[in-house]
Each structure stands twice: as C-alpha cells, then as structure tokens.
Amino acid sequence: MKPDYTRLAFGPPPADRPYVLLNMVTSIDGKAVVEGSEKGLGSKTDQRLMRELRTNADVILNGAGTLRASGTSPRLGGDAALEQLRLEAGKPRCPTAAVISRSGNLPLDATFFRARDFDAMVYLSEAATAEARRAIIAAGRPVVGVPAEHEVQVALAHMRLEMGADVLLCEGGPDLNGQLFAIDAVDEFFLTLGPVVVSGRDSKTPVEGDSPFARDTLPRFSLVSCVANDETSEVYLRYRRAREG
Ligand SMILES: NC(=O)c1ccc[n+]([C@@H]2O[C@H](COP(=O)([O-])OP(=O)(O)OC[C@H]3O[C@@H](n4cnc5c(N)ncnc54)[C@H](OP(=O)(O)O)[C@@H]3O)[C@@H](O)[C@H]2O)c1
C-alpha cells in the first residue's frame, strides 16, 4: 500500500517564503547516506512518491552537495498523468529546479545544467568568486546572488516574491535541511523509512549541522499520515509543523 501524494492540500504560504515541504528517505537506523549517496535506501515506490510530491511544487531545491553526489532534476519521470495534473493546475510541466551553493563549485556537465526540458537556477552566495559565478552563467543557468550568512532566507524570499512560488519542495541534503529547520522554515516533512540498517559513526542523518534547539524549543510536528507498505516493508510518514498560536 502507498499513500497518494499527487493532489495534496497545503496551508497558505507565508509572505516572505513559499510553503516548504521536505522529502527524505532514511534507513531504519536513521541514516540518509550509504556509500556517498541515498541510492539503495528507497524502493521504486519511494521514488514514485518523490515524483508525486514534485507534482505539487513550484520549485525543487537541493544543496550543492546533493547535486555533486547524486545529480538532481525536477522531472516527473516522463509520467504524462502527473504532468497533466500540473498543467490542469496552471503550472508548467516541470517545477523549476534550484540549487544553493557557497563555493560555486558545481558539476557544470550535469543534467541540471545541460537539460533544456526544465528551468533551473542557482542561488550563489556572494562569498563565491566572480570566476565561479561566470562559469555557472556560461553553463546556461541564471545565477541569483544571495548575501553570505543569510543565503537560505534570501533564496526563499526570492522564490516567493520574485518568482511567485507558493510551494517549495526541498529534496535535501542534510546540511541544507539543518538550516531550514534552524530558521523554522519547514512546514511539512515527508519521510520514508527504508527497511535497512546503514550504521557508521560518520553516516549522515537527514538533518545535520549545529543544532540551535534545546529540549523546550524543539520544533514539534503533528502526524498527518502514516502508511505501511507490506510489499516493500517501507513506512511513509507525513508530518506537519505544529506552530503555537
Ligand atoms: N536520503 C535522502 O533522502 C537524501 C536526500 C538528499 C541528499 N542525500 C545525500 O546527502 C549527501 C549530501 O549531504 P550534504 O549535507 O553535503 O548536502 P547538501 O545539503 O545537499 O549540500 C551542502 C552544500 O549546499 C550548499 N549550501 C548549504 N547551505 C548553504 C547556504 N546557507 N548558502 C549557500 N550554500 C549552501 C553548500 O555548497 P558548496 O559546498 O557548493 O558551497 C554546502 O556544502 C549526499 O550523499 C546525498 O546523496 C540524501
């Protein structure tokens, strides 16, 4: 059994950022990476759910580490029915892909840069060199400069205010996720538990970085749905941020 993530209802986006969904897959011991990427953690059903979630999004965001490790794309896997859902909702066939980077050290021969069947853009910290910026622009994707130390907030504001994005789907990785939680910008967390154990002291969990939280300031989430799949032994969790007031 699997949930249906194609036509989800969300609350309204705040004024200064889109409504933010986060989607990750982990092992049952809570690890998000095996042998350098997420490959092997999720089944084909999990990948299907990722594409269903994309159907709802205006922008798909990744940290540059994920682009370097796994490549990223906002495609719906050539699924005409999913694309049709988007078109009926007045959205383009594919969400816009976005990557955020401080260094500007990006794989310029990756699909993200070479493909022309989807729009893509790079949020580049002003800490990056002019040379890195020029190389990215020459690779054919627009660059939006974002001030050092406030890159994520400014990128989210750009999506909402300049692009009119209502829904952002962040597909990791752990470093970027940690910053989104730190500024309380995750509205929903979609988590697939895969039936494997990775272990390893240095294996990343879905959310990394310095924690700004104490026991009484932990961000709390309410369970929206929980579906167990007897065939894959995966569990698909959907949580929504429970904000006070
Ligand atoms: N299990 C899953 O569902 C899943 C999902 C996604 C990724 N992953 C895995 O996660 C691993 C990558 O982890 P990660 O934590 O390194 O990935 P990440 O969050 O994708 O990338 C980190 C990089 O993003 C950029 N970045 C982050 N915060 C920024 C900011 N405030 N301003 C500007 N740039 C910023 C920096 O890029 P620069 O270094 O270019 O400055 C930083 O090094 C990979 O192995 C990938 O396969 C797993």
The ligand as an ORCA input file, in Angstrom:
! r2SCAN-3c Opt
* xyz 0 1
  N      18.418     10.219      1.965
  C      17.968     11.222      1.268
  O      16.736     11.371      1.080
  C      18.939     12.221      0.674
  C      18.434     13.350      0.020
  C      19.340     14.274     -0.490
  C      20.698     14.069     -0.355
  N      21.151     12.978      0.273
  C      22.595     12.733      0.398
  O      23.159     13.753      1.205
  C      24.536     13.871      0.857
  C      24.908     15.326      0.745
  O      24.814     15.888      2.022
  P      25.149     17.408      2.312
  O      24.677     17.690      3.679
  O      26.550     17.679      1.959
  O      24.254     18.049      1.208
  P      23.520     19.371      0.803
  O      22.775     19.971      1.923
  O      22.788     18.946     -0.416
  O      24.696     20.315      0.321
  C      25.508     21.053      1.171
  C      26.052     22.169      0.336
  O      24.986     23.056     -0.037
  C      25.473     24.369     -0.091
  N      24.845     25.153      0.957
  C      24.315     24.707      2.117
  N      23.892     25.741      2.844
  C      24.161     26.848      2.131
  C      23.986     28.220      2.366
  N      23.450     28.686      3.514
  N      24.380     29.082      1.434
  C      24.936     28.655      0.289
  N      25.157     27.353      0.011
  C      24.771     26.473      0.933
  C      26.965     24.287      0.146
  O      27.509     24.092     -1.148
  P      29.015     24.416     -1.568
  O      29.823     23.352     -0.942
  O      28.972     24.357     -3.066
  O      29.324     25.768     -1.043
  C      27.068     23.053      1.016
  O      28.347     22.461      1.020
  C      24.750     13.122     -0.429
  O      25.402     11.928     -0.148
  C      23.342     12.854     -0.913
  O      23.254     11.681     -1.662
  C      20.307     12.052      0.818
*
